[in-house]
Amino acid sequence: MDSSDLKIIRMLLKDARVPLSEMARQLGISQPAAQKRIEKLKANSIITGSAITLNNSKIGWKRAIVALNVRKVAYDNVLNALAKLPLVMGIYQTTGPYAITVELLGPAGVVNGLITHIKKMKGVTECCPISMAEKVL
């Protein structure tokens, strides 16, 4: 990966629908060269998809991060239970004061109910939910 690949990644993270012509112009390369670079990033599993950005408040949805500490003996069971929950966008093994972080997105009432459910899971010793109110940058 070189600096052009990193520029492509930054452009796509900012706007996954950036026109190929604009990307090529910013990189100072041809459109076919830009397309080949994107295909290579995909083939190497560096780019694994694309996404849309929602205005959660307009549709009554909530994005939350739930940081958890879990008893070691219950770790696998908690991971398996989390993976089966609806609205889970990602589960991350983390460093720092918490062992697992869960990302939730969906209707606010359902997300709140899931947070309550997660807090009560057998093996969960600590739960720190964080609601994402508004993206500012």
N, CA, C and O atoms as CSV, one atom per row, in Angstrom:
chain,resi,resn,atom,element,x,y,z
A,1,MET,N,N,0.851,-1.174,0.000
A,1,MET,CA,C,0.000,0.000,0.000
A,1,MET,C,C,0.894,1.234,0.000
A,1,MET,O,O,1.868,1.304,0.750
A,2,ASP,N,N,0.561,2.195,-0.837
A,2,ASP,CA,C,1.347,3.425,-0.904
A,2,ASP,C,C,0.462,4.632,-0.575
A,2,ASP,O,O,-0.690,4.475,-0.171
A,3,SER,N,N,1.006,5.821,-0.751
A,3,SER,CA,C,0.279,7.033,-0.373
A,3,SER,C,C,-0.988,7.225,-1.213
A,3,SER,O,O,-1.978,7.758,-0.712
A,4,SER,N,N,-0.974,6.804,-2.470
A,4,SER,CA,C,-2.177,6.918,-3.296
A,4,SER,C,C,-3.286,6.011,-2.775
A,4,SER,O,O,-4.453,6.401,-2.753
A,5,ASP,N,N,-2.921,4.802,-2.357
A,5,ASP,CA,C,-3.918,3.900,-1.772
A,5,ASP,C,C,-4.516,4.512,-0.509
A,5,ASP,O,O,-5.725,4.435,-0.291
A,6,LEU,N,N,-3.680,5.113,0.311
A,6,LEU,CA,C,-4.177,5.756,1.531
A,6,LEU,C,C,-5.102,6.922,1.205
A,6,LEU,O,O,-6.093,7.140,1.901
A,7,LYS,N,N,-4.786,7.669,0.156
A,7,LYS,CA,C,-5.667,8.775,-0.262
A,7,LYS,C,C,-7.012,8.229,-0.725
A,7,LYS,O,O,-8.057,8.801,-0.412
A,8,ILE,N,N,-6.991,7.122,-1.471
A,8,ILE,CA,C,-8.233,6.498,-1.930
A,8,ILE,C,C,-9.073,6.098,-0.726
A,8,ILE,O,O,-10.273,6.369,-0.684
A,9,ILE,N,N,-8.447,5.457,0.250
A,9,ILE,CA,C,-9.160,5.016,1.451
A,9,ILE,C,C,-9.777,6.213,2.167
A,9,ILE,O,O,-10.938,6.158,2.572
A,10,ARG,N,N,-9.015,7.293,2.327
A,10,ARG,CA,C,-9.548,8.489,2.995
A,10,ARG,C,C,-10.741,9.074,2.236
A,10,ARG,O,O,-11.743,9.463,2.837
A,11,MET,N,N,-10.617,9.129,0.898
A,11,MET,CA,C,-11.717,9.670,0.091
A,11,MET,C,C,-12.968,8.807,0.246
A,11,MET,O,O,-14.070,9.332,0.406
A,12,LEU,N,N,-12.803,7.501,0.200
A,12,LEU,CA,C,-13.952,6.601,0.304
A,12,LEU,C,C,-14.565,6.616,1.706
A,12,LEU,O,O,-15.779,6.478,1.852
A,13,LEU,N,N,-13.738,6.780,2.725
A,13,LEU,CA,C,-14.275,6.880,4.077
A,13,LEU,C,C,-15.101,8.152,4.242
A,13,LEU,O,O,-16.106,8.162,4.953
A,14,LYS,N,N,-14.675,9.207,3.590
A,14,LYS,CA,C,-15.410,10.472,3.667
A,14,LYS,C,C,-16.709,10.387,2.858
A,14,LYS,O,O,-17.751,10.873,3.298
A,15,ASP,N,N,-16.640,9.765,1.673
A,15,ASP,CA,C,-17.812,9.632,0.804
A,15,ASP,C,C,-17.620,8.398,-0.071
A,15,ASP,O,O,-16.867,8.435,-1.044
A,16,ALA,N,N,-18.296,7.311,0.272
A,16,ALA,CA,C,-18.135,6.045,-0.456
A,16,ALA,C,C,-18.632,6.149,-1.901
A,16,ALA,O,O,-18.400,5.244,-2.703
A,17,ARG,N,N,-19.309,7.242,-2.232
A,17,ARG,CA,C,-19.838,7.401,-3.589
A,17,ARG,C,C,-19.065,8.452,-4.386
A,17,ARG,O,O,-19.567,8.956,-5.391
A,18,VAL,N,N,-17.854,8.786,-3.949
A,18,VAL,CA,C,-17.059,9.765,-4.686
A,18,VAL,C,C,-16.883,9.259,-6.119
A,18,VAL,O,O,-16.516,8.102,-6.325
A,19,PRO,N,N,-17.141,10.117,-7.109
A,19,PRO,CA,C,-17.004,9.680,-8.499
A,19,PRO,C,C,-15.554,9.278,-8.801
A,19,PRO,O,O,-14.603,9.892,-8.319
A,20,LEU,N,N,-15.426,8.243,-9.602
A,20,LEU,CA,C,-14.105,7.756,-9.981
A,20,LEU,C,C,-13.301,8.853,-10.681
A,20,LEU,O,O,-12.087,8.950,-10.502
A,21,SER,N,N,-13.984,9.679,-11.478
A,21,SER,CA,C,-13.300,10.772,-12.183
A,21,SER,C,C,-12.702,11.767,-11.191
A,21,SER,O,O,-11.595,12.264,-11.400
A,22,GLU,N,N,-13.437,12.060,-10.105
A,22,GLU,CA,C,-12.945,12.989,-9.082
A,22,GLU,C,C,-11.772,12.381,-8.327
A,22,GLU,O,O,-10.788,13.061,-8.038
A,23,MET,N,N,-11.884,11.109,-8.014
A,23,MET,CA,C,-10.804,10.412,-7.315
A,23,MET,C,C,-9.529,10.437,-8.168
A,23,MET,O,O,-8.448,10.757,-7.673
A,24,ALA,N,N,-9.668,10.101,-9.443
A,24,ALA,CA,C,-8.511,10.089,-10.341
A,24,ALA,C,C,-7.901,11.481,-10.453
A,24,ALA,O,O,-6.680,11.636,-10.438
A,25,ARG,N,N,-8.769,12.498,-10.565
A,25,ARG,CA,C,-8.277,13.882,-10.663
A,25,ARG,C,C,-7.461,14.255,-9.431
A,25,ARG,O,O,-6.376,14.822,-9.556
A,26,GLN,N,N,-7.975,13.941,-8.236
A,26,GLN,CA,C,-7.271,14.288,-6.999
A,26,GLN,C,C,-5.949,13.531,-6.866
A,26,GLN,O,O,-4.993,14.039,-6.280
A,27,LEU,N,N,-5.903,12.325,-7.407
A,27,LEU,CA,C,-4.680,11.524,-7.322
A,27,LEU,C,C,-3.695,11.835,-8.445
A,27,LEU,O,O,-2.519,11.484,-8.358
A,28,GLY,N,N,-4.179,12.498,-9.504
A,28,GLY,CA,C,-3.320,12.786,-10.652
A,28,GLY,C,C,-3.038,11.544,-11.489
A,28,GLY,O,O,-1.951,11.393,-12.046
A,29,ILE,N,N,-4.032,10.650,-11.575
A,29,ILE,CA,C,-3.896,9.423,-12.358
A,29,ILE,C,C,-5.140,9.262,-13.235
A,29,ILE,O,O,-6.117,9.996,-13.085
A,30,SER,N,N,-5.091,8.300,-14.143
A,30,SER,CA,C,-6.242,8.052,-15.013
A,30,SER,C,C,-7.348,7.318,-14.255
A,30,SER,O,O,-7.099,6.719,-13.208
A,31,GLN,N,N,-8.566,7.368,-14.787
A,31,GLN,CA,C,-9.680,6.644,-14.176
A,31,GLN,C,C,-9.424,5.133,-14.145
A,31,GLN,O,O,-9.681,4.491,-13.127
A,32,PRO,N,N,-8.915,4.547,-15.259
A,32,PRO,CA,C,-8.632,3.105,-15.195
A,32,PRO,C,C,-7.592,2.754,-14.125
A,32,PRO,O,O,-7.686,1.701,-13.494
A,33,ALA,N,N,-6.614,3.623,-13.920
A,33,ALA,CA,C,-5.598,3.369,-12.886
A,33,ALA,C,C,-6.230,3.444,-11.492
A,33,ALA,O,O,-5.908,2.646,-10.612
A,34,ALA,N,N,-7.126,4.406,-11.306
A,34,ALA,CA,C,-7.811,4.524,-10.010
A,34,ALA,C,C,-8.688,3.294,-9.783
A,34,ALA,O,O,-8.717,2.750,-8.679
A,35,GLN,N,N,-9.404,2.854,-10.819
A,35,GLN,CA,C,-10.250,1.667,-10.709
A,35,GLN,C,C,-9.417,0.435,-10.363
A,35,GLN,O,O,-9.832,-0.373,-9.532
A,36,LYS,N,N,-8.250,0.280,-10.986
A,36,LYS,CA,C,-7.371,-0.862,-10.690
A,36,LYS,C,C,-6.920,-0.836,-9.233
A,36,LYS,O,O,-6.851,-1.880,-8.585
A,37,ARG,N,N,-6.617,0.341,-8.722
A,37,ARG,CA,C,-6.196,0.454,-7.326
A,37,ARG,C,C,-7.329,0.042,-6.381
A,37,ARG,O,O,-7.096,-0.665,-5.401
A,38,ILE,N,N,-8.543,0.481,-6.676
A,38,ILE,CA,C,-9.697,0.107,-5.849
A,38,ILE,C,C,-9.908,-1.407,-5.905
A,38,ILE,O,O,-10.136,-2.038,-4.874
A,39,GLU,N,N,-9.833,-1.989,-7.102
A,39,GLU,CA,C,-9.997,-3.439,-7.248
A,39,GLU,C,C,-8.938,-4.204,-6.465
A,39,GLU,O,O,-9.227,-5.245,-5.875
A,40,LYS,N,N,-7.710,-3.687,-6.458
A,40,LYS,CA,C,-6.621,-4.336,-5.703
A,40,LYS,C,C,-6.885,-4.243,-4.198
A,40,LYS,O,O,-6.652,-5.204,-3.465
A,41,LEU,N,N,-7.369,-3.093,-3.740
A,41,LEU,CA,C,-7.697,-2.938,-2.321
A,41,LEU,C,C,-8.816,-3.891,-1.921
A,41,LEU,O,O,-8.806,-4.437,-0.818
A,42,LYS,N,N,-9.777,-4.091,-2.815
A,42,LYS,CA,C,-10.866,-5.040,-2.547
A,42,LYS,C,C,-10.345,-6.475,-2.567
A,42,LYS,O,O,-10.688,-7.270,-1.692
A,43,ALA,N,N,-9.519,-6.813,-3.559
A,43,ALA,CA,C,-8.975,-8.168,-3.683
A,43,ALA,C,C,-8.135,-8.548,-2.466
A,43,ALA,O,O,-8.097,-9.714,-2.073
A,44,ASN,N,N,-7.465,-7.569,-1.873
A,44,ASN,CA,C,-6.636,-7.806,-0.683
A,44,ASN,C,C,-7.422,-7.664,0.613
A,44,ASN,O,O,-6.846,-7.667,1.701
A,45,SER,N,N,-8.738,-7.540,0.493
A,45,SER,CA,C,-9.650,-7.411,1.649
A,45,SER,C,C,-9.333,-6.209,2.527
A,45,SER,O,O,-9.604,-6.219,3.727
A,46,ILE,N,N,-8.759,-5.178,1.925
A,46,ILE,CA,C,-8.534,-3.927,2.653
A,46,ILE,C,C,-9.832,-3.119,2.632
A,46,ILE,O,O,-10.228,-2.542,3.644
A,47,ILE,N,N,-10.486,-3.084,1.476
A,47,ILE,CA,C,-11.829,-2.523,1.361
A,47,ILE,C,C,-12.766,-3.722,1.331
A,47,ILE,O,O,-12.644,-4.597,0.474
A,48,THR,N,N,-13.701,-3.753,2.274
A,48,THR,CA,C,-14.572,-4.929,2.382
A,48,THR,C,C,-16.044,-4.605,2.144
A,48,THR,O,O,-16.901,-5.471,2.320
A,49,GLY,N,N,-16.343,-3.390,1.753
A,49,GLY,CA,C,-17.733,-3.037,1.485
A,49,GLY,C,C,-17.891,-1.536,1.446
A,49,GLY,O,O,-16.913,-0.789,1.432
A,50,SER,N,N,-19.138,-1.107,1.428
A,50,SER,CA,C,-19.441,0.319,1.496
A,50,SER,C,C,-20.657,0.476,2.394
A,50,SER,O,O,-21.321,-0.506,2.725
A,51,ALA,N,N,-20.942,1.692,2.781
A,51,ALA,CA,C,-22.032,1.904,3.730
A,51,ALA,C,C,-22.736,3.220,3.445
A,51,ALA,O,O,-22.212,4.097,2.758
A,52,ILE,N,N,-23.928,3.329,3.989
A,52,ILE,CA,C,-24.655,4.588,3.937
A,52,ILE,C,C,-24.597,5.229,5.322
A,52,ILE,O,O,-24.348,4.552,6.320
A,53,THR,N,N,-24.823,6.501,5.369
A,53,THR,CA,C,-24.876,7.211,6.641
A,53,THR,C,C,-26.311,7.692,6.843
A,53,THR,O,O,-26.890,8.344,5.975
A,54,LEU,N,N,-26.863,7.361,7.989
A,54,LEU,CA,C,-28.238,7.746,8.298
A,54,LEU,C,C,-28.272,8.950,9.229
A,54,LEU,O,O,-27.364,9.155,10.035
A,55,ASN,N,N,-29.318,9.732,9.106
A,55,ASN,CA,C,-29.605,10.752,10.105
A,55,ASN,C,C,-30.545,10.067,11.095
A,55,ASN,O,O,-31.766,10.112,10.943
A,56,ASN,N,N,-29.959,9.435,12.108
A,56,ASN,CA,C,-30.720,8.610,13.048
A,56,ASN,C,C,-31.887,9.352,13.689
A,56,ASN,O,O,-32.970,8.787,13.841
A,57,SER,N,N,-31.678,10.603,14.064
A,57,SER,CA,C,-32.729,11.338,14.772
A,57,SER,C,C,-33.966,11.560,13.893
A,57,SER,O,O,-35.078,11.638,14.416
A,58,LYS,N,N,-33.796,11.662,12.589
A,58,LYS,CA,C,-34.938,11.878,11.694
A,58,LYS,C,C,-35.845,10.661,11.614
A,58,LYS,O,O,-37.026,10.791,11.290
A,59,ILE,N,N,-35.311,9.483,11.904
A,59,ILE,CA,C,-36.136,8.272,11.823
A,59,ILE,C,C,-36.346,7.627,13.194
A,59,ILE,O,O,-36.867,6.516,13.295
A,60,GLY,N,N,-35.933,8.341,14.252
A,60,GLY,CA,C,-36.153,7.842,15.604
A,60,GLY,C,C,-35.224,6.703,16.014
A,60,GLY,O,O,-35.555,5.902,16.888
A,61,TRP,N,N,-34.065,6.641,15.375
A,61,TRP,CA,C,-33.106,5.590,15.695
A,61,TRP,C,C,-32.028,6.111,16.622
A,61,TRP,O,O,-31.858,7.316,16.807
A,62,LYS,N,N,-31.312,5.171,17.193
A,62,LYS,CA,C,-30.258,5.481,18.151
A,62,LYS,C,C,-29.053,4.590,17.854
A,62,LYS,O,O,-29.202,3.397,17.588
A,63,ARG,N,N,-27.870,5.177,17.902
A,63,ARG,CA,C,-26.620,4.421,17.811
A,63,ARG,C,C,-26.013,4.439,19.203
A,63,ARG,O,O,-25.886,5.494,19.825
A,64,ALA,N,N,-25.640,3.264,19.685
A,64,ALA,CA,C,-25.050,3.172,21.019
A,64,ALA,C,C,-23.851,2.233,20.989
A,64,ALA,O,O,-23.805,1.264,20.232
A,65,ILE,N,N,-22.910,2.551,21.819
A,65,ILE,CA,C,-21.747,1.703,22.068
A,65,ILE,C,C,-21.909,1.209,23.495
A,65,ILE,O,O,-22.158,2.001,24.404
A,66,VAL,N,N,-21.771,-0.094,23.698
A,66,VAL,CA,C,-21.905,-0.667,25.027
A,66,VAL,C,C,-20.596,-1.374,25.357
A,66,VAL,O,O,-20.257,-2.391,24.753
A,67,ALA,N,N,-19.867,-0.822,26.321
A,67,ALA,CA,C,-18.596,-1.412,26.747
A,67,ALA,C,C,-18.866,-2.344,27.922
A,67,ALA,O,O,-19.591,-1.998,28.855
A,68,LEU,N,N,-18.269,-3.535,27.860
A,68,LEU,CA,C,-18.556,-4.570,28.859
A,68,LEU,C,C,-17.298,-5.164,29.452
A,68,LEU,O,O,-16.273,-5.292,28.782
A,69,ASN,N,N,-17.392,-5.522,30.707
A,69,ASN,CA,C,-16.438,-6.435,31.317
A,69,ASN,C,C,-17.196,-7.716,31.592
A,69,ASN,O,O,-18.359,-7.693,31.996
A,70,VAL,N,N,-16.531,-8.824,31.372
A,70,VAL,CA,C,-17.164,-10.130,31.445
A,70,VAL,C,C,-16.243,-11.073,32.206
A,70,VAL,O,O,-15.021,-11.008,32.066
A,71,ARG,N,N,-16.830,-11.945,33.008
A,71,ARG,CA,C,-16.040,-12.978,33.681
A,71,ARG,C,C,-15.367,-13.850,32.629
A,71,ARG,O,O,-15.983,-14.185,31.617
A,72,LYS,N,N,-14.114,-14.218,32.858
A,72,LYS,CA,C,-13.377,-15.019,31.878
A,72,LYS,C,C,-14.099,-16.305,31.515
A,72,LYS,O,O,-14.123,-16.690,30.346
A,73,VAL,N,N,-14.684,-16.971,32.492
A,73,VAL,CA,C,-15.358,-18.246,32.226
A,73,VAL,C,C,-16.615,-18.064,31.377
A,73,VAL,O,O,-17.088,-19.023,30.766
A,74,ALA,N,N,-17.158,-16.857,31.332
A,74,ALA,CA,C,-18.388,-16.597,30.584
A,74,ALA,C,C,-18.133,-15.881,29.253
A,74,ALA,O,O,-19.072,-15.625,28.499
A,75,TYR,N,N,-16.896,-15.566,28.970
A,75,TYR,CA,C,-16.540,-14.743,27.809
A,75,TYR,C,C,-17.144,-15.296,26.513
A,75,TYR,O,O,-17.846,-14.569,25.810
A,76,ASP,N,N,-16.888,-16.558,26.187
A,76,ASP,CA,C,-17.384,-17.148,24.939
A,76,ASP,C,C,-18.906,-17.182,24.904
A,76,ASP,O,O,-19.511,-16.911,23.867
A,77,ASN,N,N,-19.521,-17.510,26.024
A,77,ASN,CA,C,-20.985,-17.544,26.076
A,77,ASN,C,C,-21.582,-16.165,25.841
A,77,ASN,O,O,-22.585,-16.031,25.140
A,78,VAL,N,N,-20.970,-15.141,26.426
A,78,VAL,CA,C,-21.458,-13.771,26.237
A,78,VAL,C,C,-21.284,-13.359,24.775
A,78,VAL,O,O,-22.194,-12.771,24.189
A,79,LEU,N,N,-20.136,-13.656,24.182
A,79,LEU,CA,C,-19.923,-13.325,22.771
A,79,LEU,C,C,-20.977,-13.984,21.886
A,79,LEU,O,O,-21.547,-13.338,21.007
A,80,ASN,N,N,-21.230,-15.255,22.117
A,80,ASN,CA,C,-22.230,-15.979,21.326
A,80,ASN,C,C,-23.624,-15.388,21.503
A,80,ASN,O,O,-24.373,-15.264,20.534
A,81,ALA,N,N,-23.979,-15.023,22.735
A,81,ALA,CA,C,-25.288,-14.430,22.998
A,81,ALA,C,C,-25.405,-13.056,22.330
A,81,ALA,O,O,-26.451,-12.725,21.771
A,82,LEU,N,N,-24.335,-12.259,22.387
A,82,LEU,CA,C,-24.350,-10.937,21.753
A,82,LEU,C,C,-24.523,-11.060,20.242
A,82,LEU,O,O,-25.252,-10.280,19.629
A,83,ALA,N,N,-23.852,-12.039,19.649
A,83,ALA,CA,C,-23.906,-12.225,18.199
A,83,ALA,C,C,-25.318,-12.567,17.714
A,83,ALA,O,O,-25.643,-12.336,16.549
A,84,LYS,N,N,-26.136,-13.101,18.575
A,84,LYS,CA,C,-27.510,-13.485,18.202
A,84,LYS,C,C,-28.511,-12.350,18.367
A,84,LYS,O,O,-29.651,-12.465,17.918
A,85,LEU,N,N,-28.107,-11.271,18.996
A,85,LEU,CA,C,-29.035,-10.159,19.245
A,85,LEU,C,C,-29.326,-9.379,17.968
A,85,LEU,O,O,-28.444,-9.232,17.123
A,86,PRO,N,N,-30.549,-8.876,17.816
A,86,PRO,CA,C,-30.846,-8.011,16.676
A,86,PRO,C,C,-30.189,-6.645,16.878
A,86,PRO,O,O,-29.881,-6.255,18.004
A,87,LEU,N,N,-29.986,-5.949,15.810
A,87,LEU,CA,C,-29.479,-4.572,15.805
A,87,LEU,C,C,-28.000,-4.459,16.164
A,87,LEU,O,O,-27.498,-3.343,16.295
A,88,VAL,N,N,-27.288,-5.568,16.326
A,88,VAL,CA,C,-25.856,-5.522,16.622
A,88,VAL,C,C,-25.117,-5.260,15.312
A,88,VAL,O,O,-25.184,-6.062,14.380
A,89,MET,N,N,-24.417,-4.138,15.252
A,89,MET,CA,C,-23.666,-3.761,14.057
A,89,MET,C,C,-22.231,-4.262,14.111
A,89,MET,O,O,-21.584,-4.430,13.077
A,90,GLY,N,N,-21.743,-4.497,15.310
A,90,GLY,CA,C,-20.382,-4.994,15.465
A,90,GLY,C,C,-20.102,-5.360,16.908
A,90,GLY,O,O,-20.675,-4.792,17.837
A,91,ILE,N,N,-19.210,-6.318,17.073
A,91,ILE,CA,C,-18.743,-6.717,18.407
A,91,ILE,C,C,-17.222,-6.673,18.333
A,91,ILE,O,O,-16.619,-7.263,17.437
A,92,TYR,N,N,-16.614,-5.979,19.267
A,92,TYR,CA,C,-15.177,-5.756,19.223
A,92,TYR,C,C,-14.518,-6.224,20.511
A,92,TYR,O,O,-15.009,-5.954,21.607
A,93,GLN,N,N,-13.413,-6.922,20.370
A,93,GLN,CA,C,-12.566,-7.196,21.528
A,93,GLN,C,C,-11.758,-5.922,21.714
A,93,GLN,O,O,-11.181,-5.406,20.756
A,94,THR,N,N,-11.713,-5.411,22.937
A,94,THR,CA,C,-11.082,-4.113,23.154
A,94,THR,C,C,-9.988,-4.188,24.205
A,94,THR,O,O,-9.894,-5.143,24.977
A,95,THR,N,N,-9.167,-3.153,24.208
A,95,THR,CA,C,-8.148,-3.007,25.244
A,95,THR,C,C,-8.572,-1.856,26.141
A,95,THR,O,O,-9.465,-1.085,25.789
A,96,GLY,N,N,-7.949,-1.743,27.270
A,96,GLY,CA,C,-8.312,-0.684,28.203
A,96,GLY,C,C,-9.180,-1.235,29.307
A,96,GLY,O,O,-9.065,-2.407,29.666
A,97,PRO,N,N,-10.046,-0.403,29.850
A,97,PRO,CA,C,-10.809,-0.833,31.022
A,97,PRO,C,C,-11.933,-1.825,30.720
A,97,PRO,O,O,-12.493,-2.410,31.646
A,98,TYR,N,N,-12.275,-2.025,29.442
A,98,TYR,CA,C,-13.363,-2.944,29.097
A,98,TYR,C,C,-12.865,-4.018,28.130
A,98,TYR,O,O,-11.950,-3.775,27.343
A,99,ALA,N,N,-13.469,-5.203,28.193
A,99,ALA,CA,C,-13.032,-6.342,27.390
A,99,ALA,C,C,-13.749,-6.435,26.049
A,99,ALA,O,O,-13.154,-6.856,25.056
A,100,ILE,N,N,-15.015,-6.048,26.012
A,100,ILE,CA,C,-15.837,-6.168,24.809
A,100,ILE,C,C,-16.596,-4.863,24.596
A,100,ILE,O,O,-17.058,-4.236,25.549
A,101,THR,N,N,-16.717,-4.472,23.348
A,101,THR,CA,C,-17.562,-3.331,23.003
A,101,THR,C,C,-18.540,-3.784,21.932
A,101,THR,O,O,-18.159,-4.429,20.955
A,102,VAL,N,N,-19.799,-3.438,22.128
A,102,VAL,CA,C,-20.865,-3.806,21.200
A,102,VAL,C,C,-21.424,-2.522,20.599
A,102,VAL,O,O,-21.685,-1.555,21.314
A,103,GLU,N,N,-21.604,-2.521,19.292
A,103,GLU,CA,C,-22.203,-1.376,18.602
A,103,GLU,C,C,-23.624,-1.747,18.217
A,103,GLU,O,O,-23.856,-2.766,17.567
A,104,LEU,N,N,-24.572,-0.913,18.623
A,104,LEU,CA,C,-25.987,-1.141,18.340
A,104,LEU,C,C,-26.542,0.005,17.511
A,104,LEU,O,O,-26.140,1.155,17.686
A,105,LEU,N,N,-27.464,-0.306,16.610
A,105,LEU,CA,C,-28.139,0.723,15.825
A,105,LEU,C,C,-29.546,0.252,15.508
A,105,LEU,O,O,-29.741,-0.841,14.976
A,106,GLY,N,N,-30.527,1.083,15.839
A,106,GLY,CA,C,-31.910,0.748,15.526
A,106,GLY,C,C,-32.866,1.674,16.234
A,106,GLY,O,O,-32.451,2.690,16.792
A,107,PRO,N,N,-34.154,1.335,16.220
A,107,PRO,CA,C,-35.131,2.175,16.910
A,107,PRO,C,C,-34.734,2.389,18.368
A,107,PRO,O,O,-34.345,1.451,19.063
A,108,ALA,N,N,-34.840,3.638,18.818
A,108,ALA,CA,C,-34.346,4.019,20.152
A,108,ALA,C,C,-34.884,3.121,21.259
A,108,ALA,O,O,-34.120,2.682,22.119
A,109,GLY,N,N,-36.173,2.844,21.255
A,109,GLY,CA,C,-36.756,2.011,22.311
A,109,GLY,C,C,-36.191,0.602,22.316
A,109,GLY,O,O,-35.960,0.025,23.379
A,110,VAL,N,N,-35.968,0.045,21.131
A,110,VAL,CA,C,-35.421,-1.309,21.037
A,110,VAL,C,C,-33.967,-1.323,21.499
A,110,VAL,O,O,-33.549,-2.237,22.211
A,111,VAL,N,N,-33.203,-0.321,21.100
A,111,VAL,CA,C,-31.801,-0.228,21.540
A,111,VAL,C,C,-31.739,-0.114,23.061
A,111,VAL,O,O,-30.918,-0.777,23.696
A,112,ASN,N,N,-32.588,0.712,23.646
A,112,ASN,CA,C,-32.611,0.848,25.110
A,112,ASN,C,C,-32.936,-0.488,25.779
A,112,ASN,O,O,-32.332,-0.847,26.790
A,113,GLY,N,N,-33.889,-1.216,25.211
A,113,GLY,CA,C,-34.234,-2.530,25.744
A,113,GLY,C,C,-33.083,-3.519,25.633
A,113,GLY,O,O,-32.859,-4.322,26.538
A,114,LEU,N,N,-32.356,-3.461,24.524
A,114,LEU,CA,C,-31.203,-4.348,24.351
A,114,LEU,C,C,-30.103,-4.034,25.364
A,114,LEU,O,O,-29.456,-4.938,25.893
A,115,ILE,N,N,-29.901,-2.759,25.623
A,115,ILE,CA,C,-28.889,-2.369,26.614
A,115,ILE,C,C,-29.262,-2.948,27.981
A,115,ILE,O,O,-28.405,-3.488,28.681
A,116,THR,N,N,-30.510,-2.839,28.353
A,116,THR,CA,C,-30.977,-3.421,29.622
A,116,THR,C,C,-30.751,-4.932,29.627
A,116,THR,O,O,-30.295,-5.489,30.626
A,117,HIS,N,N,-31.064,-5.590,28.525
A,117,HIS,CA,C,-30.867,-7.036,28.409
A,117,HIS,C,C,-29.383,-7.404,28.544
A,117,HIS,O,O,-29.036,-8.353,29.248
A,118,ILE,N,N,-28.520,-6.653,27.870
A,118,ILE,CA,C,-27.075,-6.929,27.921
A,118,ILE,C,C,-26.552,-6.783,29.347
A,118,ILE,O,O,-25.752,-7.600,29.802
A,119,LYS,N,N,-26.999,-5.747,30.052
A,119,LYS,CA,C,-26.570,-5.534,31.442
A,119,LYS,C,C,-26.868,-6.746,32.308
A,119,LYS,O,O,-26.115,-7.045,33.235
A,120,LYS,N,N,-27.959,-7.448,32.017
A,120,LYS,CA,C,-28.402,-8.570,32.833
A,120,LYS,C,C,-27.838,-9.917,32.383
A,120,LYS,O,O,-28.119,-10.937,33.011
A,121,MET,N,N,-27.057,-9.940,31.317
A,121,MET,CA,C,-26.518,-11.208,30.826
A,121,MET,C,C,-25.625,-11.861,31.869
A,121,MET,O,O,-24.841,-11.191,32.542
A,122,LYS,N,N,-25.753,-13.166,31.992
A,122,LYS,CA,C,-24.946,-13.931,32.929
A,122,LYS,C,C,-23.472,-13.820,32.520
A,122,LYS,O,O,-23.104,-14.126,31.386
A,123,GLY,N,N,-22.651,-13.383,33.456
A,123,GLY,CA,C,-21.222,-13.222,33.199
A,123,GLY,C,C,-20.790,-11.792,32.993
A,123,GLY,O,O,-19.601,-11.490,33.088
A,124,VAL,N,N,-21.744,-10.885,32.708
A,124,VAL,CA,C,-21.411,-9.467,32.535
A,124,VAL,C,C,-21.239,-8.854,33.918
A,124,VAL,O,O,-22.163,-8.873,34.731
A,125,THR,N,N,-20.055,-8.313,34.181
A,125,THR,CA,C,-19.771,-7.729,35.493
A,125,THR,C,C,-19.866,-6.206,35.488
A,125,THR,O,O,-20.137,-5.595,36.522
A,126,GLU,N,N,-19.647,-5.598,34.335
A,126,GLU,CA,C,-19.749,-4.138,34.206
A,126,GLU,C,C,-20.322,-3.819,32.840
A,126,GLU,O,O,-20.064,-4.526,31.866
A,127,CYS,N,N,-21.100,-2.755,32.774
A,127,CYS,CA,C,-21.700,-2.327,31.514
A,127,CYS,C,C,-21.696,-0.807,31.465
A,127,CYS,O,O,-22.209,-0.143,32.367
A,128,CYS,N,N,-21.115,-0.264,30.406
A,128,CYS,CA,C,-21.059,1.185,30.245
A,128,CYS,C,C,-21.644,1.555,28.882
A,128,CYS,O,O,-20.923,1.548,27.885
A,129,PRO,N,N,-22.958,1.883,28.821
A,129,PRO,CA,C,-23.560,2.269,27.555
A,129,PRO,C,C,-23.276,3.731,27.226
A,129,PRO,O,O,-23.306,4.598,28.099
A,130,ILE,N,N,-23.004,3.982,25.969
A,130,ILE,CA,C,-22.736,5.345,25.484
A,130,ILE,C,C,-23.617,5.577,24.274
A,130,ILE,O,O,-23.495,4.866,23.276
A,131,SER,N,N,-24.497,6.553,24.344
A,131,SER,CA,C,-25.354,6.892,23.214
A,131,SER,C,C,-24.665,7.942,22.357
A,131,SER,O,O,-24.129,8.923,22.872
A,132,MET,N,N,-24.682,7.732,21.063
A,132,MET,CA,C,-24.083,8.675,20.129
A,132,MET,C,C,-25.173,9.658,19.723
A,132,MET,O,O,-26.090,9.290,18.989
A,133,ALA,N,N,-25.089,10.888,20.184
A,133,ALA,CA,C,-26.150,11.859,19.964
A,133,ALA,C,C,-26.104,12.451,18.560
A,133,ALA,O,O,-27.077,12.343,17.814
A,134,GLU,N,N,-25.005,13.065,18.198
A,134,GLU,CA,C,-24.916,13.742,16.901
A,134,GLU,C,C,-23.464,13.762,16.460
A,134,GLU,O,O,-22.584,14.146,17.232
A,135,LYS,N,N,-23.208,13.354,15.235
A,135,LYS,CA,C,-21.861,13.407,14.675
A,135,LYS,C,C,-21.541,14.861,14.362
A,135,LYS,O,O,-22.304,15.528,13.663
A,136,VAL,N,N,-20.429,15.353,14.870
A,136,VAL,CA,C,-20.098,16.768,14.686
A,136,VAL,C,C,-18.963,16.987,13.697
A,136,VAL,O,O,-18.682,18.125,13.321
A,137,LEU,N,N,-18.317,15.928,13.277
A,137,LEU,CA,C,-17.225,16.088,12.300
A,137,LEU,C,C,-17.131,14.884,11.420
A,137,LEU,O,O,-16.276,14.831,10.536
